Amino acid sequence: MSTATSGFKPLASLDCSTGTDSSTGQASAAESGEPAPITEPYVLFVYQNLEIDAQGRRWTTMAWAKDLALHLDYITDLTLVSPARRVETRSPTMVSLNEPPFDRIKYIDLPFPVGWWQAIRTMPLQVQTFWRAMSGASIVHCGYAGWPFVHATLAVPMARLRGKFVLANVESSFWRATAGSRWIGRLRGAFSEWMIRRTIPMADLKILTSKQYLEELLPPGAPNAHVTPATWLNEDWLVSDDEAASAWDRKTGPIRLLFVGRLIPEKGIPQLIAATEAAVRAGADIRLTIHPLSKTAWHDEYLALARALGPDVVTIVNEIPYGDEYMQLIRESDAVMVPSLSHEQPRIIYDAFSQAVPILGSATGGIGELAREGVSGRLTPPGDVPALSRSILWAASNRPALREMGCQGRASIQNATHKEMHRYRHRLLRETIDAHRPLASERP
């Protein structure tokens, strides 16, 4: 089996208080020479919502625009297949896709259903759009995401049927039913998992963001399966020794905890709120800041639960675009909360470590691969409210230990930048394509 644990090599520990670096540098994935660009017609199926304004201009989130731009560094002929909705006024945090390099992209829009009934009605159109989008492609890249069904479970077998080179990418596992899910959620989760396990092996190249996904979703010995952690960090966002030490020196008063993410059950929001309440009742002097990403069906319900703890405990902030101000919010915190219930590998862990901030999170497969218990964070069983509460209570009186954990986390991700991730994936893609000649456009 061709399996890479990661394109990023962990470094040894680093002492933020003294600036002593005891690590040895590791070679980047691209130092042996850049691979050739991907010039073959490339279709990217993703579930990243786009907005089209009254003038026909396209907009998306800053984070997705950043990722898309790096795709264009090595893909010369890109078609993006993604949901798009027409709006009178774009969302204020959106950025333009009408400027270079995005003007090189060709777009095929998927329906943007609102509610289950509309989603079911538009499914035939979505399938037709998948088929049409693949017509001129040599390479079909499918992310395992989508609503109300995981798009790749249809797109991957369709692409194989048409003789295309297929890249399958798994970055999250939202489809999995979580503790407390209703029967319909458990049924939908079980069916989605069954479909995913049967379609991922069809891909010519499989990229997964955690070893847990590799072990659970693919059979042993599956060829061309690689674990490449997801990170969107810029190199200049990683704090220096002096910056880390200065940030920690300024931290006084109550321990500041930060949650960043979508307010959905899979992120463990009810458990986080319950654990915070229990820790405060036990005497923890803490402040929890919640930074919601986009609005979800649970948004108002979960915010109401959080606000019930009182303004002296919980602060809700408006979404901050992914960038310097966002990193500053993390840097000013003592710990980042990652109470996820599923085995995803959240990018927020890389964000936290880049600012020398540890995590308090769940001991899931994806999280445990990045954060080491007692070294760069504290990990508790997923969904275990008493355990999470004890972890928060411990943090409330252990700022020096949090500082040391944050420095250890920072030392472990020195090569883990967004650009390096794409360089590594580019190399995997180029090597696998070249080993699979001829491509679909050249096949009889």
For each residue, the residues with C-beta under 8 A, 3 or more apart:
1: 220 221 222 223 225
2: 223 224 225 226
3: 214 225 226 227
4: 7 226 227 228 424 428
5: 211 227
6: 9 227 228 229
7: 4 29 228 229 420 421 423 424 425
8: 229 231 413 415 416 420 421 424
9: 6 26 415
10: 411 412 413
11: 14 23 24 25 26 411 412 414 415
12: 22 23 24 411
13: 22 23 407 408 411
14: 11 20 21 22 23 241 407 408 410 411
15: 18 19 20 22 407
16: 19 241 244 245 248 356 403 406 407 410
17: 245 248 403 407
18: 15 241
19: 15 16 241 242 245
20: 14 15
21: 14 241 411
22: 12 13 14 15
23: 11 12 13 14 411 414
24: 11 12
25: 11 414
26: 9 11 414 415
27: 31 32
28: 31 415 420 423
29: 7 420 423 424 427
30: 33 34 420 423 424 427
31: 27 28
32: 27
33: 30
34: 30 423
35: 74 426 427 430 431
36: 39 430
37: 74 75 76
38: 42 74 75 76 139 426 429 430 433
39: 36 76 77
40: 77 138 139 165 433 439 441
41: 77 79 136 137 138 139 441
42: 38 75 77 78 79 137 138 139 141
43: 78 79 81 133 134 137 139 140 141
44: 71 78 79 80 81 141
45: 81 82 130 133 140 141 142 143 151 152 155
46: 80 81 82 143 145
47: 82 83 143 145 146 147 151
48: 60 61 64 82 83
49: 60 82 83 84 85 112
50: 58 59 60 82 83 84 85 97 107 109
51: 58 59 60 84 85 86 87 90 91 94
52: 56 57 58 59 84 85 86 87 109
53: 56 57 59 86 87 88 89 90
54: 86 87 88
55:
56: 52 53
57: 52 53 96 97 98
58: 50 51 52 84 96 97 98 102 107
59: 50 51 52 53 90 91 94 95 96 97
60: 48 49 50 51 64 65 68 94 95 97
61: 48 64 65 93 94 95 321 322
62: 65 66 93 94 95 321 322 323
63: 66 67 232 321 322
64: 48 60 61 67 68
65: 60 61 62 68 69 95 97 102
66: 62 63 69 70 232 322 418
67: 63 64 70 71 232 418
68: 60 64 65 71 72 80 97 102 105
69: 65 66 72 73 101 102
70: 66 67 73 418 419 422
71: 44 67 68 74 75 78 422
72: 68 69 75 78 101 102 104 105
73: 69 70 422 426
74: 35 37 38 71 422 426
75: 37 38 42 71 72 78
76: 37 38 39 104
77: 39 40 41 42
78: 42 43 44 71 72 75 104 105 106
79: 41 42 43 44 105 106 107 108 133 136 137
80: 44 46 68 105 106 107 108
81: 43 44 45 46 108 109 110 129 130 133
82: 45 46 47 48 49 50 107 109 110
83: 47 48 49 50 109 110 111 112
84: 49 50 51 52 58 107 109 110 112
85: 49 50 51 52 112
86: 51 52 53 54
87: 51 52 53 54 90 91
88: 53 54
89: 53
90: 51 53 59 87 94
91: 51 59 87 94
92:
93: 61 62 319 321
94: 51 59 60 61 62 90 91
95: 59 60 61 62 65
96: 57 58 59 99 102
97: 50 57 58 59 60 65 68 102 105
98: 57 58 102 103
99: 96 102 103
100: 103 104
101: 69 72 104
102: 58 65 68 69 72 96 97 98 99 105
103: 98 99 100
104: 72 76 78 100 101
105: 68 72 78 79 80 97 102
106: 78 79 80
107: 50 58 79 80 82 84
108: 79 80 81 129 132 133
109: 50 52 81 82 83 84 129
110: 81 82 83 84 126 129
111: 83 122 125 126 129
112: 49 83 84 85
113: 118 119 121 122 147 148
114: 118
115: 118 119
116: 119 120 148
117: 120 121
118: 113 114 115 121 122
119: 113 115 116 122 123 147 148
120: 116 117 123 148
121: 113 117 118
122: 111 113 118 119 125 126
123: 119 120 126 127 149
124: 127 128
125: 111 122 128 129
126: 110 111 122 123 129 130 151
127: 123 124 130 131 154
128: 124 125 131 132
129: 81 108 109 110 111 125 126 132 133
130: 45 81 126 127 133 134 151 154 155 158
131: 127 128 134 135 158
132: 108 128 129 135
133: 43 45 79 81 108 129 130 137
134: 43 130 131 137 140 155 158 159 162 164
135: 131 132
136: 41 79
137: 41 42 43 79 133 134 140 159 164 440
138: 40 41 42 164 165 439 440 441 442
139: 38 40 41 42 43 164 165 166 167 433 439 440
140: 43 45 134 137 155 156 159 164 165 166 167
141: 42 43 44 45 166 167 169
142: 45 151 152 155 156 159 166 167 168 169 203
143: 45 46 47 151 152 169 170 171
144: 150 152 153 168 169 170 171 172 175 196 200
145: 46 47 150 151 152 171 172 174
146: 47 149 150 151 152
147: 47 113 119
148: 113 116 119 120
149: 123 146 153 154 192
150: 144 145 146 153 175 192 195 196
151: 45 47 126 130 142 143 145 146 154 155
152: 45 142 143 144 145 146 155 156 168 196 199
153: 144 149 150 156 157 192 195 196 199
154: 127 130 149 151 157 158
155: 45 130 134 140 142 151 152 158 159
156: 140 142 152 153 159 160 166 168 199 200 202 203
157: 153 154 160 161 199 202
158: 130 131 134 154 155 161 162
159: 134 137 140 142 155 156 162 164 166
160: 156 157 163 164 166 202 203
161: 157 158
162: 134 158 159 440
163: 160 440 443
164: 134 137 138 139 140 159 160 440
165: 40 138 139 140 204 205 433 436 439 440
166: 139 140 141 142 156 159 160 202 203 204 205
167: 139 140 141 142 203 204 205 206 207 429
168: 142 144 152 156 199 200 202 203 205 206 207
169: 141 142 143 144 207 208
170: 143 144 173 196 200 206 207 208 209 213 217
171: 143 144 145 209 230 344 345
172: 144 145 209 342 344
173: 170 176 213 342 343 344
174: 145 264 266 342 344
175: 144 150 188 189 192 193 196
176: 173 189 192 193 266 342 343
177: 181 185 186 188 189 190
178: 181 185 265 266 341 342 383
179: 341 382 383
180: 265
181: 177 178 185 186 189 265
182: 185 186
183: 186 187
184: 187 188
185: 177 178 181 182 188 189
186: 177 181 182 183 189 190
187: 183 184 190 191
188: 175 177 184 185 191 192
189: 175 176 177 181 185 186 192 193
190: 177 186 187 193 194
191: 187 188 194 195
192: 149 150 153 175 176 188 189 195 196
193: 175 176 189 190 196 197
194: 190 191 197 198
195: 150 153 191 192 198 199
196: 144 150 152 153 170 175 192 193 199 200 217
197: 193 194 200 201 217 218
198: 194 195 201
199: 152 153 156 157 168 195 196 202 203
200: 144 156 168 170 196 197 203 206 217 218
201: 197 198 206 218 219 222
202: 156 157 160 166 168 199
203: 142 156 160 166 167 168 199 200 206 224
204: 165 166 167 224 432 436
205: 165 166 167 168 224 226 428 429 432
206: 167 168 170 200 201 203 218 222 224 225 226
207: 167 168 169 170 226 228 425 428
208: 169 170 213 214 217 218 225 226 227 228
209: 170 171 172 213 227 228 229 230 344 345 366
210: 213 214 227 229 343 344 345 365 366 369
211: 5 214 215 227 365 369
212: 215 216 343 364 365 366 369
213: 170 173 208 209 210 216 217 227 343 365 366
214: 3 208 210 211 217 218 225 227
215: 211 212 218 365
216: 212 213 343 365
217: 170 196 197 200 208 213 214
218: 197 200 201 206 208 214 215 222 225
219: 201 222
220: 1
221: 1
222: 1 201 206 218 219 225
223: 1 2
224: 2 203 204 205 206 432
225: 1 2 3 206 208 214 218 222
226: 2 3 4 205 206 207 208 428
227: 3 4 5 6 208 209 210 211 213 214
228: 4 6 7 207 208 209 421 424 425 428
229: 6 7 8 209 210 345 350 369 370 416 421
230: 171 209 345 347 350 421
231: 8 347 350 413 416 417 418 421
232: 63 66 67 322 347 350 418
233: 237 238 350 351 354 413 416 417 418
234: 237 417 418 419
235: 238 417 419
236:
237: 233 234 324 327 354 355
238: 233 235 354 410 413 414 417
239: 243 244 247 331 354 355 356 410
240: 243 244
241: 14 16 18 19 21 244 245
242: 19 245 246
243: 239 240 246 247
244: 16 239 240 241 247 248 355 356 406 407 410
245: 16 17 19 241 242 248 249
246: 242 243 249 250
247: 239 243 244 250 251 331 332 355 356
248: 16 17 244 245 251 356 403 406
249: 245 246
250: 246 247 332
251: 247 248 256 332 334 399
252:
253:
254: 285 286 287 396
255: 284 285 286 287 334 335 395 396 399 402
256: 251 286 287 289 332 333 334 335
257: 276 286 287 288 289 333 334 335 336 337 360 392 395
258: 288 289 291 329 330 333 335 336 337
259: 269 272 288 289 290 291 336 337 339
260: 291 293 330 336 348 351
261: 267 291 292 293 346 348
262: 267 292 293 294 296
263: 267 269 292 296 298 299 302 303
264: 174 267 269 296 298
265: 178 180 181 268 269 270 298 341
266: 174 176 178 340 341 342 344
267: 261 262 263 264 339 340 341
268: 265 271 272 339 340 341 362 382 383
269: 259 263 264 265 272 273 298 302 305 339
270: 265 273 274 302 305
271: 268 274 275 339 341 383 384 385 388
272: 259 268 269 275 276 288 337 339 388
273: 269 270 276 277 302 305 306 309
274: 270 271 277 278 385 389
275: 271 272 278 279 339 385 386 388 389 391 392
276: 257 272 273 279 280 286 288 309 313 314 389 392
277: 273 274 280 281 309
278: 274 275 281 282 385 386 389
279: 275 276 282 284 286 389 390 392 393 396
280: 276 277 283 284 286 309 313
281: 277 278
282: 278 279 389 393
283: 280 393 396
284: 255 279 280 392 393 395 396
285: 254 255 396
286: 254 255 256 257 276 279 280 313 392 395 396
287: 254 255 256 257 312 313 314 315
288: 257 258 259 272 276 306 309 313 314 315 337
289: 256 257 258 259 314 315 316 317 329 333
290: 259 303 306 314 315 316 317
291: 258 259 260 261 317 319 320 329
292: 261 262 263 295 299 303 316 319
293: 260 261 262 319
294: 262 319
295: 292 299
296: 262 263 264 299
297:
298: 263 264 265 269 301 302
299: 263 292 295 296 302 303
300: 303 304
301: 298 304 305
302: 263 269 270 273 298 299 305 306
303: 263 290 292 299 300 306 307 316
304: 300 301 307 308
305: 269 270 273 301 302 308
306: 273 288 290 302 303 309 314 316
307: 303 304 310 311 314 316
308: 304 305
309: 273 276 277 280 288 306 313 314
310: 307 313 314
311: 307 314 315
312: 287
313: 276 280 286 287 288 309 310
314: 276 287 288 289 290 306 307 309 310 311
315: 287 288 289 290 311
316: 289 290 292 303 306 307
317: 289 290 291 320 329
318:
319: 93 291 292 293 294
320: 291 317 323 325 326 329
321: 61 62 63 93 325 326
322: 61 62 63 66 232 326
323: 62 320 326 327
324: 237 327 328
325: 320 321 328 329
326: 320 321 322 323 329 330 351
327: 237 323 324 330 331 351 354 355
328: 324 325 331 332
329: 258 289 291 317 320 325 326 332 333
330: 258 260 326 327 333 336 351 352 354 355 357
331: 239 247 327 328 355 356 357
332: 247 250 251 256 328 329
333: 256 257 258 289 329 330 336 357
334: 251 255 256 257 357 395 399 402
335: 255 256 257 258 352 357 358 359 360 377 395 402
336: 257 258 259 260 330 333 348 349 351 352 357 358 359 360
337: 257 258 259 272 288 359 360 361
338: 346 348 349 359 360 361 362 367 371
339: 259 267 268 269 271 272 275 360 361 362 382 388
340: 266 267 268 344 346 361 362 364 366 367 382
341: 178 179 265 266 267 268 271 362 364 382 383
342: 172 173 174 176 178 266 364 366
343: 173 176 210 212 213 216 364 365 366
344: 171 172 173 174 209 210 266 340 364 366
345: 171 209 210 229 230 349 366 367 369 370
346: 261 338 340 349 366 367
347: 230 231 232 350 351
348: 260 261 336 338 351 352
349: 336 338 345 346 352 353 359 361 367 370 371 409
350: 229 230 231 232 233 347 353 354 370 413 416
351: 233 260 326 327 330 336 347 348 354 355
352: 330 335 336 348 349 355 357 358 359 406 409
353: 349 350 356 357 358 359 370 376 406 409 410 412 413
354: 233 237 238 239 327 330 350 351 410 413
355: 237 239 244 247 327 330 331 351 352 406 410
356: 16 239 244 247 248 331 353 403 406 407 409 410
357: 330 331 333 334 335 336 352 353 406 409
358: 335 336 352 353 371 376 377 378 402 405 406 408 409
359: 335 336 337 338 349 352 353 367 371 376 377 378 409
360: 257 335 336 337 338 339 377 378 380 388 391 392 395
361: 337 338 339 340 349 367 371 377 378 379 380
362: 268 338 339 340 341 367 379 380 381 382 383
363: 367 368 373 379 380 381 382
364: 212 340 341 342 343 344 367 368 382
365: 210 211 212 213 215 216 343 368 369
366: 209 210 212 213 340 342 343 344 345 346 369 370
367: 338 340 345 346 349 359 361 362 363 364 370 371 379
368: 363 364 365 371 372 373 379
369: 210 211 212 229 345 365 366
370: 229 345 349 350 353 366 367 376 412 413
371: 338 349 358 359 361 367 368 376 377 379 409
372: 368 375 376 377 408
373: 363 368 377 378 379
374: 378 405
375: 372 405 408
376: 353 358 359 370 371 372 405 406 408 409 412
377: 335 358 359 360 361 371 372 373 405 409
378: 358 359 360 361 373 374 391 394 395 405
379: 361 362 363 367 368 371 373
380: 360 361 362 363 384 387 388 390 391
381: 362 363 384 387
382: 179 268 339 340 341 362 363 364
383: 178 179 268 271 341 362
384: 271 380 381 387 388
385: 271 274 275 278 388 389
386: 275 278 389 390
387: 380 381 384 390 391
388: 271 272 275 339 360 380 384 385 391 392
389: 274 275 276 278 279 282 385 386 392 393
390: 279 380 386 387 393 394
391: 275 360 378 380 387 388 394 395
392: 257 275 276 279 284 286 360 388 389 395 396
393: 279 282 283 284 389 390 396 397
394: 378 390 391 397 398
395: 255 257 284 286 334 335 360 378 391 392 398 402
396: 254 255 279 283 284 285 286 392 393
397: 393 394
398: 394 395 401 402
399: 251 255 334 402 403
400: 403 404
401: 398 404 405
402: 255 334 335 358 395 398 399 405 406
403: 16 17 248 356 399 400 406 407
404: 400 401 407 408
405: 358 374 375 376 377 378 401 402 408 409
406: 16 244 248 352 353 355 356 357 358 376 402 403 409 410
407: 13 14 15 16 17 244 356 403 404 410 411
408: 13 14 358 372 375 376 404 405 411 412
409: 349 352 353 356 357 358 359 371 376 377 405 406 412 413
410: 14 16 238 239 244 353 354 355 356 406 407 413 414
411: 10 11 12 13 14 21 23 407 408 414
412: 10 11 353 370 376 408 409
413: 8 10 231 233 238 350 353 354 370 409 410 416
414: 11 23 25 26 238 410 411
415: 8 9 11 26 28 420
416: 8 229 231 233 350 413 420 421
417: 231 233 234 235 238 420 421
418: 66 67 70 231 232 233 234 421 422
419: 70 234 235 422 423
420: 7 8 28 29 30 415 416 417 423 424
421: 7 8 228 229 230 231 416 417 418 424 425
422: 70 71 73 74 418 419 425 426
423: 7 28 29 30 34 419 420 426 427
424: 4 7 8 29 30 228 420 421 427 428
425: 7 207 228 421 422 428 429
426: 35 38 73 74 422 423 429 430
427: 29 30 35 423 424 430 431
428: 4 205 207 226 228 424 425 431 432
429: 38 167 205 425 426 432 433
430: 35 36 38 426 427 433 434
431: 35 427 428 434 435
432: 204 205 224 428 429 435 436
433: 38 40 139 165 429 430 436 437 439
434: 430 431 437
435: 431 432
436: 165 204 432 433 439
437: 433 434 442
438: 442 443
439: 40 138 139 165 433 436 442 443
440: 137 138 139 162 163 164 165 443
441: 40 41 138
442: 138 437 438 439
443: 163 438 439 440
444:
